[in-house]
């Protein structure tokens, strides 16, 4: 597999990380670099590790994982997306505090949800007998970079245009749409 193919795969995998980072930052604009770097680090790390995990699991038992990975990804994406929509609707009410997507359980859930497609790519790497170390590092770096760009641009545009809850609803809907597309691509419907 050549370097251009690996970069194209890395970019495609990182688009959902960019979208989620953009929506999260637009919903709760905060120009603190530490938040952006924390989210970018976790998204990149999870993308890379899930690629390696998929490659390892694919080599060990490709038929078992391939048969249900899309359902797991769909479930996590709908869970996180639905939670984003519900929280965005609650945020307009007095006394409601919006959860920080760069901390705690929200960060872990978003990191896993946006990297499950990397698991599938890792499985496909194992089926194609591609060594996964180099591609997985590239996938992680690109995901971290695009998540950082998403956080920064989402924060700037969210503060400027007061996107607030609308961006969070859009981000949640995007995650659900990614889950539905994943099921569609697998031929479920």
N, C-alpha and C positions, 0 to 999 in steps of 0.2 A: 504494500500500500504506500503510495507516494505522499509527500508532505502536503501537497495541495488538497488531496482528498481528506487527510486527517484534519486540516484546518477547516475545510468545508463542514465536516461532521461536527467539529468542535463548535463552530459558529451556530449551526443549526440546533445543537443541544443547548446552547447558552441563551437562545432567544427567549425561552420561557423564564429563565432566571432574570434576564433584563426586564421583561414585562412585569414580573412580580416585584422586583426591586423598585422600578419606576412607580408602580401603583402604590406600594407601601410608603415611599418617600413623598409622593404627591398628596397622599391622604393625611400624613402627619409631617409637614415640612419641618425639617430640623437640619441645619447646615453643619452639624457636628461631624467632623471627619471620622471620629471613632466609630460611630454607628454605621457609616457607609463602609468602612474598612472591615468591621466585624461581619456584616452581612456578606460582603464580597468574599472574604476569607472562607466563611462557612459554605457558601454556594460553590466556590471553586473546589474546596476540599471534598465536599460530598459528591460533586460531579466526577472528580478524579477517582475517589474511593469506590463509588458505585460502578464505574467502568471496570475497575480491577476486580471487584466482587463478582460482577456479571461474567467476566472472563474466567475467573476461577470456578464459579459455579457452573458455567457453561461447559467447561472442560470436565467437570465431575459428573454432572447430571443434566445435560441440556434439555432433554425432553420434559422433565418435571417442572423446571422453572419457566420454560417458554410457554407452558400451557396456562399458567395463571398470573404471570407477572403483569399483564395488561389490566386484569381485574384489581390487583393490588394498587397499581398506579391510579386507576380510575377512582377507586375508593378514597385514597388519600387526597387526590386533587379535588374531588367533590366535597370532602370533609373540610379541607382548608378553605376552598373557595366559598362554600356555604357559610363558614364561620366569619370570613371577611365581610360578606354581605350583611349578615346579621349584626355584626359589630358596627358596621358603617351606619346602619339604620338606627342603632341604639345611641350612637355617638352624638346625634343631634339633640338628645334629651338632656335636660339639666342634671348635673351631678354625675354624668357618665364619663368615665375616663377611658380613653382609647389605649389598647394594649400596644406596646412597642414590638413591632415585628422583628426587631434585631436582638431580642433577648428571650431567654427561656424556651418554653415549649413551642411557642410560635416560630421561633427561629429554627428549631430542630425539625418541626413539621414541614415548614416551607423548604428547608434544605433537602429533606427526603423527597418531598413531592416533586420538586423541580429537577431532581436527579434520577428519578426512576427510569426515564428514557435512556439515561446513560447505562443503567443496568442492562437494558435490552441490547444496547450497542456493544457492551462488553461480551454478552452472550454471542452476538454475531461475530465479534472478533475471534472468539474461541472456535466457532464453526469454520471460519475462514483460515484458521491457523496463523493468525496475526499475533505477534508479540505485543502485549498490551501496555507495557511500561511507558514507552515514548508517547503513544497516542493518549494515554490516560493523563499524563502530565500536561500535554497540550490542551486537552479538554478542560482540565482544571484551571489552567492559566487564562484561557479565553473566557470561561464562565465567570471567573473572578473579575476580570477586566470589564466585561459587559454588565455585570451586576453593579460594579462601582459606578460605571457611566450611568446606569439606570437610576441608582440612588441619587447621584448628583443632579442629573437633569430633572428627575421627578421632584426632588426637593425644591429646585429653583422654579420650575413651572408651577408646582403646587402652591408655593408661597405667592407667586406673582398672580396667578389666575384663581386662587382659592378653590382648587379642585376638590380638596377635602374628601368627604364621604363619597362623592361621585367617582373619584379615582379608585377608591377602595372597592366600591361596588363593581366597577369595570374590571379591576384586577381579579376579584372573586369570580366574576362571570367568565373571564379569560381562563382561569384555572379549570373551571367546570367545562368550558369549551375544549380545552386541551385534552381533558379526560375523555370527553365524548369523541373527539377526533381519534384518539388512541384506540378506542373500542371500534370505531368505524374502520380504521386502517387494518384492524385485526379481523374484520369481517363479521363482527358481532351483529351489526345492523347496517 
